[in-house]
Amino acid sequence: TRGTPDLGWANSHALADFDALRAMKASDGPDLLIQGSGTLYPQLLAAGLLDQLTMMIFPVVVGSGKRMFGEGTPAQGLRHVAHKVTRTGTIIATYEP
């Protein structure tokens, strides 16, 4: 985390760095989940700490915007492991490095 956010949610803990995250990931407990962090998940992918990536792809064209994997994200292949298409056409696709 950056700064000193409010960690009032049950079982919330600030981690100092990726080594601390790697240690937490290796310990017993439920899976870790991040949602919607366009700056964090590319770093986790580059550090080998991302086991699965689920993307929601909406059927709209916006013309421009933020890149999903920006500069500095190393090239690598992702293996498709699951998908679902909702009744509105949204695709929920799951990949693994």
C-alpha positions in Angstrom: 0.0 0.0 0.0 1.0 3.6 -0.4 0.6 6.1 2.4 -1.4 5.3 5.5 -4.9 4.1 4.4 -7.7 3.2 6.7 -7.4 -0.6 7.3 -10.6 -1.0 9.2 -11.7 -4.1 7.3 -11.4 -7.3 9.3 -8.1 -9.1 8.5 -6.6 -6.1 6.6 -2.8 -5.7 6.8 -0.4 -3.4 5.1 2.6 -5.2 3.6 5.9 -3.5 3.2 7.0 -5.1 -0.1 6.7 -8.0 -2.5 8.8 -10.2 -0.3 6.2 -9.8 2.5 3.5 -10.6 0.0 5.4 -13.6 -1.2 5.7 -14.9 2.4 2.0 -14.3 3.0 1.1 -16.1 -0.2 3.3 -19.1 0.8 1.5 -19.4 4.2 -1.7 -21.3 4.9 -4.9 -19.5 4.4 -7.5 -18.5 1.7 -6.5 -17.2 -1.7 -5.6 -13.5 -2.0 -7.6 -11.3 -4.3 -7.1 -7.9 -5.8 -9.8 -6.1 -7.8 -9.4 -3.3 -10.3 -5.8 -2.2 -9.6 -4.4 -1.2 -12.9 -1.1 -0.3 -11.3 -0.7 -3.3 -9.0 -1.5 -6.4 -11.1 1.2 -5.7 -13.8 3.8 -5.5 -11.0 2.5 -8.8 -9.5 2.6 -10.5 -12.9 6.2 -9.3 -13.4 7.2 -10.5 -10.0 5.7 -14.0 -10.6 3.1 -13.4 -7.8 -0.1 -13.6 -9.9 -1.5 -17.1 -10.2 -4.7 -16.2 -12.1 -6.1 -13.1 -13.9 -9.8 -12.7 -14.5 -10.8 -10.0 -17.0 -14.3 -8.7 -17.7 -14.5 -7.5 -21.3 -17.5 -5.3 -22.0 -18.9 -4.9 -25.6 -18.3 -1.2 -26.0 -15.8 0.8 -28.0 -14.4 3.8 -26.3 -11.7 4.7 -28.8 -8.9 5.4 -26.4 -8.0 5.0 -22.8 -5.6 3.4 -20.3 -3.7 0.3 -21.6 -4.5 -2.8 -19.7 -0.8 -3.8 -19.6 1.2 -0.6 -19.7 4.9 0.1 -20.3 7.2 -1.9 -18.1 5.0 -5.0 -18.1 7.2 -7.9 -19.5 5.8 -9.8 -22.4 4.6 -13.3 -21.5 1.9 -15.7 -22.6 -1.3 -16.3 -20.7 -3.2 -19.6 -20.8 -7.0 -19.4 -21.1 -8.5 -21.6 -18.4 -12.2 -20.6 -18.2 -14.7 -18.2 -19.6 -18.4 -17.2 -19.3 -20.5 -14.9 -21.6 -23.2 -13.1 -19.7 -26.7 -12.4 -21.3 -25.5 -8.8 -21.9 -22.5 -9.9 -23.9 -19.9 -9.3 -21.2 -17.1 -11.9 -21.4 -15.6 -13.0 -18.1 -12.3 -14.7 -19.0 -9.8 -16.3 -16.7 -6.1 -16.8 -17.6 -3.0 -18.2 -15.9 0.6 -17.2 -16.6 
